[in-house]
Amino acid sequence: MYSFIRGRLFSKKPTNIIVDVSGIGFEIFIPTRVFEILPKEGEEVFLYTYYYVKEDIHRLYGFLIAEDRDFFKLLISISGIGPSQALNILSSIDSISFIEYIKEKSVEKLVKIPGIGKKKAEKIIFELNSKIKDLESIYEEIDSVEKEKKEDLILALSNLGYQKGEINKVLKILEDDIIIMPIEELVKKALNLLLEL
């Protein structure tokens, strides 16, 4: 129903935010990894959203990239995993690493995620392995987005006169941010880092 939302960030907490869209405040629940890189209150924010409806529960969930939203939908399709636990998983680990754990059938790595015991880890692996094509598709999309953003960032910094060595140093620092931050924010953060080098 709601594919994405763009508006003014009215307020933010580690677990949820309120976005003002033309005078209407939308409460959106988020992974804590999203909270860490949100803009300041009063600034514009853009999130991909998933509208969850079950009996008397109506909630909007927000993600910085569409692939994380798709992965969230995959997680809640597993019996015994609801939206809250799916958010906890996405708060603890990025979807690329999680998909790798599934492909490796690594119970040992999955149980290190808060809230996942051995039985649940085995169930997750069993159920998601049957959807391996969806997982691989998400993985490929994330990889493609990351590559494109990295290329855009290198081009932007090169056009501003920065050298390859300086750019590579910044790329290493921003490695975990590239997939989840908009390119405009990446360029801004990269420029701040370059001033400190």
Stockholm file with secondary structure:
# STOCKHOLM 1.0

chainA/1-197         MYSFIRGRLFSKKPTNIIVDVSGIGFEIFIPTRVFEILPKEGEEVFLYTYYYVKEDIHRLYGFLIAEDRDFFKLLISISGIGPSQALNILSSIDSISFIEYIKEKSVEKLVKIPGIGKKKAEKIIFELNSKIKDLESIYEEIDSVEKEKKEDLILALSNLGYQKGEINKVLKILEDDIIIMPIEELVKKALNLLLEL
#=GR chainA/1-197 SS CCCEEEEEEEEECSSEEEEEETTEEEEEECCHHHHTTCCCTTSEEEEEEEEEEETTEEEEEEESSHHHHHHHHHHHTSTTCCHHHHHHHHHHSCHHHHHHHHHHTCHHHHTTSTTCCHHHHHHHHHHHHTTHHHHHHHHHHHHHHHHHHHHHHHHHHHHTTCCHHHHHHHHHHTTTTTTTSCHHHHHHHHHHHHHHC
#=GC SS_cons         CCCEEEEEEEEECSSEEEEEETTEEEEEECCHHHHTTCCCTTSEEEEEEEEEEETTEEEEEEESSHHHHHHHHHHHTSTTCCHHHHHHHHHHSCHHHHHHHHHHTCHHHHTTSTTCCHHHHHHHHHHHHTTHHHHHHHHHHHHHHHHHHHHHHHHHHHHTTCCHHHHHHHHHHTTTTTTTSCHHHHHHHHHHHHHHC
//
